[in-house]
Amino acid sequence: MNGVRILTLQESFIQSPNSSPGKSLKEALLCAQSEERLTVGVYESAKIMTEDPDSVSFCVLAMDEEFECDIALQIHFTLIQSFCFDNDISIVRVSDMQRLVEIVGDKAEQFEDAHCVLITNPADGSWEDPALEKLHLFCEESRHLNDWVPEISLPER
């Protein structure tokens, strides 16, 4: 191609300090939260996935020290991942659940179970979220590299 190299989205995230998967995830979460399109909690997420799987756009699984010791939580994660793969839902992991809670929680109510967070589609279907679109592309590229559930680091405040 005449010496022109096209960057993958992952490479462009790495090369651009103002754009990262973590920053895009934070922006997508905040946008969805402001539009009341977030579902927080393993059981609440499973309920949404069972009742209306087409409404789910994106899934975030948060691991913490509790994850290592909780076999039931590990089984739930496996089932959620399988559901996402079967229904073509982009999915990522984060290792800092406390930071995720800081982003999606509010001062009056801290979420006890933020191990799973879903972003659902708006009811009218007429929206575009550039941050979420970047995340979908990032996940797609990760799958091509056999990284089916890529881990993203959330940015600090």
C-alpha positions in Angstrom: 0.0 0.0 0.0 2.7 2.5 -1.0 4.3 2.5 2.5 1.1 3.7 4.2 0.3 1.7 7.3 -3.2 1.9 8.8 -3.2 1.8 12.6 -5.5 -0.5 14.4 -7.8 1.0 17.0 -5.6 -0.6 19.8 -2.5 1.0 18.3 -4.2 4.4 18.0 -5.3 4.2 21.7 -1.7 3.5 22.7 -0.3 6.3 20.6 -2.9 9.0 21.7 -2.6 10.0 25.3 -6.0 11.7 25.2 -7.8 8.5 24.0 -7.7 5.2 25.7 -10.0 2.3 26.2 -10.3 3.2 29.9 -11.2 6.8 29.1 -13.7 5.7 26.5 -15.2 3.2 29.0 -15.6 6.0 31.6 -17.2 8.3 29.1 -19.6 5.6 27.9 -20.5 4.7 31.6 -21.2 8.4 32.5 -23.3 8.9 29.3 -25.3 5.8 30.0 -25.8 6.8 33.6 -27.0 10.2 32.7 -29.5 8.6 30.3 -30.5 6.0 32.9 -29.3 3.1 30.7 -27.0 1.4 33.4 -27.8 -1.8 35.2 -25.5 -2.5 38.1 -25.3 -5.9 39.8 -24.9 -9.5 38.8 -28.5 -10.5 39.5 -30.0 -7.4 38.1 -27.9 -7.8 34.9 -28.9 -11.5 34.6 -32.6 -10.4 34.9 -32.2 -7.9 32.0 -30.3 -10.4 29.9 -33.0 -13.0 30.4 -36.0 -10.6 29.9 -34.7 -8.4 27.1 -31.3 -9.5 25.7 -31.6 -7.3 22.6 -31.6 -4.2 24.8 -28.0 -4.9 26.1 -25.3 -3.0 24.3 -22.2 -3.5 26.5 -21.1 -5.5 29.6 -18.4 -4.7 32.1 -17.2 -7.3 34.6 -15.3 -6.0 37.6 -13.0 -8.3 39.5 -11.7 -7.7 43.0 -10.3 -9.8 45.9 -13.8 -11.2 46.5 -13.8 -12.7 43.0 -10.9 -15.1 43.8 -12.7 -16.6 46.8 -16.3 -16.7 45.5 -17.0 -19.7 43.4 -20.6 -18.7 42.8 -19.4 -15.3 41.4 -17.0 -17.0 39.1 -19.8 -19.2 37.8 -22.0 -16.2 37.2 -19.1 -14.5 35.3 -18.7 -17.6 33.1 -22.5 -17.6 32.4 -22.6 -13.9 31.7 -19.5 -14.1 29.4 -21.1 -17.0 27.5 -24.4 -15.1 27.1 -22.5 -12.1 25.8 -20.6 -14.2 23.3 -23.8 -15.9 22.1 -25.6 -12.6 21.7 -22.8 -10.6 20.2 -22.5 -8.2 23.2 -19.2 -6.5 23.7 -17.6 -7.3 27.1 -14.6 -6.2 29.0 -13.1 -6.7 32.4 -11.8 -4.1 34.9 -9.7 -5.0 37.9 -10.5 -2.0 40.0 -14.1 -2.4 41.2 -13.8 0.5 43.7 -12.9 2.8 40.8 -15.9 1.5 38.8 -18.2 2.2 41.8 -16.8 5.7 42.0 -17.7 6.3 38.4 -21.2 4.7 38.4 -22.1 5.2 42.1 -23.5 8.3 43.7 -22.9 9.8 47.1 -26.2 8.7 48.6 -26.0 5.1 47.5 -22.9 3.1 47.0 -23.3 -0.2 45.0 -22.5 -3.3 47.0 -22.4 -5.5 43.9 -20.8 -3.7 41.0 -19.3 -6.9 39.7 -21.4 -6.6 36.6 -22.5 -3.4 34.9 -24.6 -3.4 31.7 -25.1 -0.5 29.3 -28.5 -0.9 27.6 -29.7 0.7 24.4 -32.0 3.7 24.6 -35.7 3.0 24.1 -36.0 5.1 20.9 -32.8 3.6 19.4 -31.8 7.0 17.9 -28.4 7.7 19.4 -24.7 7.4 18.8 -22.2 7.3 21.6 -18.7 7.8 20.1 -17.1 6.4 23.3 -19.2 3.3 23.1 -18.5 2.9 19.4 -14.7 3.0 20.1 -15.2 0.4 22.8 -17.1 -1.9 20.4 -14.3 -1.6 17.9 -11.7 -2.2 20.6 -13.5 -5.4 21.6 -13.8 -6.5 18.0 -10.1 -6.1 17.4 -9.3 -7.9 20.7 -11.4 -10.8 19.6 -9.4 -11.0 16.4 -6.3 -11.3 18.6 -8.0 -14.1 20.6 -8.5 -11.8 23.6 -12.2 -12.5 24.1 -12.7 -10.5 27.3 -10.0 -7.7 27.3 -9.0 -6.0 30.5 -9.3 -2.2 30.6 -7.8 0.0 33.2 -10.1 2.8 34.3 -8.5 6.3 34.4 -7.9 8.0 37.7 -10.0 11.0 38.5 
